[in-house]
Amino acid sequence: MSALSAKKPQRSRPQDDKERYYLLPGQGGASYRRKQRFILKSSLIVGVIVSGILALVMYLVYRPPH
C-alpha cells in the first residue's frame, strides 16, 4: 500500500533542443479546448436526439392496442 501512496518523482526537463516536443496546430491551447467543447456539445445533442427517437419507437411498438 505504501508503494501506491508514494510521491511520483519529478520529470526531468529536456535541456537539449533535439528533445523538445512541439505541438502541431490544433493540438493545444485555446483552439484545442474550443474543439473539445464543440465535440462535447455535438455529442450531447446527438445523444438526446437518438434517445428521443428510440423512446418514440419503443412507445409506438409497446403501447396497448386500441
C-alpha positions as CSV (number, residue, x, y, z in Angstrom):
1,M,0.0,0.0,0.0
2,S,2.9,2.3,0.7
3,A,4.1,2.0,-2.9
4,L,0.8,3.4,-4.2
5,S,0.9,6.4,-1.9
6,A,4.5,7.3,-2.6
7,K,5.0,10.6,-4.4
8,K,5.9,10.5,-8.1
9,P,9.4,11.6,-9.0
10,Q,9.7,14.9,-10.7
11,R,10.1,14.7,-14.5
12,S,13.4,15.9,-15.8
13,R,13.0,18.7,-18.4
14,P,14.9,18.1,-21.6
15,Q,17.8,20.5,-21.9
16,D,18.7,19.7,-25.5
17,D,16.8,21.3,-28.4
18,K,16.6,17.9,-30.1
19,E,14.4,16.5,-27.3
20,R,11.9,19.3,-27.3
21,Y,8.3,18.4,-28.0
22,Y,6.4,20.8,-30.3
23,L,2.6,20.6,-30.8
24,L,1.1,20.8,-34.2
25,P,-1.6,23.4,-34.9
26,G,-4.9,22.5,-33.2
27,Q,-3.3,20.2,-30.6
28,G,-3.1,22.5,-27.7
29,G,-4.2,25.8,-26.2
30,A,-7.4,27.7,-26.8
31,S,-8.1,26.0,-30.2
32,Y,-7.9,22.5,-28.6
33,R,-10.3,23.5,-25.8
34,R,-12.7,25.0,-28.3
35,K,-12.6,21.8,-30.4
36,Q,-13.2,19.6,-27.4
37,R,-16.1,21.8,-26.3
38,F,-17.6,21.6,-29.8
39,I,-17.2,17.8,-29.8
40,L,-18.8,17.5,-26.3
41,K,-21.8,19.8,-27.2
42,S,-22.4,18.0,-30.5
43,S,-22.2,14.5,-28.9
44,L,-24.7,15.6,-26.2
45,I,-27.1,16.9,-28.8
46,V,-26.8,13.8,-31.0
47,G,-27.3,11.6,-27.8
48,V,-30.5,13.4,-26.9
49,I,-31.9,13.2,-30.4
50,V,-31.1,9.5,-30.7
51,S,-32.5,8.6,-27.3
52,G,-35.7,10.6,-28.2
53,I,-36.1,8.7,-31.4
54,L,-35.6,5.3,-29.6
55,A,-38.0,6.3,-26.9
56,L,-40.6,7.2,-29.5
57,V,-40.1,3.9,-31.4
58,M,-40.4,1.9,-28.1
59,Y,-43.6,3.8,-27.2
60,L,-45.2,3.1,-30.6
61,V,-44.2,-0.5,-30.5
62,Y,-45.2,-1.4,-27.0
63,R,-48.3,0.7,-26.4
64,P,-51.5,-1.2,-25.9
65,P,-53.8,-1.7,-28.9
66,H,-57.0,0.4,-29.1
